[in-house]
Amino acid sequence: MTKEEIEQYIDLDNKIKNRIVQISHALQGIDSSSISAITPHVKQCFSSGAYDKEDFIENSNNSPTLFLGMECYDNDDSWVCRIDKNVLCLTDEEINKIAEYDKKKKAEDYMRKLEAEKARQEKQKKEIEKKEYEEYLRLKKKFEKE
């Protein structure tokens, strides 16, 4: 192997690591179901985020999933970041579609929860009004007897 070939591999390694970090930042906080809804060929995404290219300790073998050892700054431990290699093939357009889909899905979920909460409060209000009315009738009946 020549020095140029080694430098090409190192350059490629750095490009892959930079792309993983870029995608990790872009997909941070996005639900995995949103990713699989837009890109069904991606089976597993990030189990942990990739923060910086220098976080990577080791590379993967020939499995379909990329297992990357990463250093944890909090307690000097390390953990493994599992990434479907197909994630690296996502285009920026696909990543944007995933982000938009997730945002829309979260907004719809929020509206459903808001409507459910409003319905629950309305039901609770009617129950309270019914109990107050029953209490009113009971007291009215009691005072009419006296």
C-alpha positions, 0 to 999 in steps of 0.5 A: 500500500502506498502513502497516497492510498493510505492518505485516500483512506484517511481522507475517506474515513474523515469524510464518513465521520464528518457526514455521520456528525452532520446527519446526527445533528440534522436528525437530532430529536427526530422520532425513528418512526419518521425516519422509517416512514420517509426512508423505509430502507433505513432500518436503524438510525442513531442509538446515540448522537455523534457530536464531533468527528474526534469522538470516534474511537473505532470503525466497524466491520462488514455488517450492515450496521455501523458500530462506532465506539464513542467517548463519553465526556461526562464520566469517561466511559464509552458507548457504542453508536449504532448507525444503519449504513444506509443513513450515510447514503441519505441526501440532504433533500431526504433529511429535510423531508424527514425533518418536515414530516417529523415536525408535521407529525409532532404538530398533529400529535400536539393538536390531538392531545390539545383537543383530547385535553379540551374534551376532558376538561369539558366533560369534567366541567359538565360533571361538576355542574351536574353535581352542583345542580344536584347539591342545589336540588338537595338543599332546596328540598331540605329548606322547603321541608323546614 
